[in-house]
Amino acid sequence: MEYFTGLKNLVLPEYGRNIQNMVDHALTIEDRAERTRCAKTIINLMGNMFPHLRNVEDFKYKLWDHLAIMADFQLDIDYPYEIVKKENLYTRPDTAPYKSGRIKYRHYGMVIENMIQKVFEYPEGSPEREQLILLVANHMKKSYISWNKEGVDDAKIFQDLAEYTKGKLTIALGSMKLFEIKDNQPRLNKPKMNNNNMKKQGKN
């Protein structure tokens, strides 16, 4: 009896041992045309295993890539598509250029700091600048409340905005009205009283 523990590891386990055996058999076929026909049959069987993906645009491309991977790129056939190269299979993508640096107020985040810097690109007193300041302040208030459920007044937001800009951007209290933002976190509903519960309470 042959045990699975004695077999070689499957490169793509999702296709199973039988498909891998077919791929191994295709590698032994000497005639190129016959080998290509065998590969197409294997692709059809692989596709039948995932019928819900047939309408996915790049599904066929992936099947041929997977066939090449299972054959360790040794299957010499006429591929209908350009398959992935072996040297590109395990390469890591370039590191995303995340901006590093200390965030002054974590509950506001880096986006707010970038938005505040954007304010100074507009001329002082311009409508665009005033609208952006209002947008920034309202967003700060929304972010603050998401961390502090007790709420916050406009004065606190204006104070933090002034600290962000080292006093370059100050807003007098009452000169700008921010939105009334409430905590929208879902509350647990009280259990509804049914007739049985009402009868039990009546007996008590």
Secondary structure as UniProt FT lines:
FT   HELIX           4..6
FT   HELIX           13..15
FT   HELIX           16..26
FT   TURN            27..28
FT   HELIX           32..48
FT   HELIX           51..53
FT   TURN            54..55
FT   TURN            57..58
FT   HELIX           59..70
FT   TURN            71..73
FT   HELIX           86..89
FT   TURN            106..108
FT   HELIX           109..119
FT   TURN            120..121
FT   TURN            124..125
FT   HELIX           127..147
FT   TURN            149..150
FT   HELIX           154..164
FT   TURN            165..167
FT   TURN            173..174
FT   HELIX           195..203
//
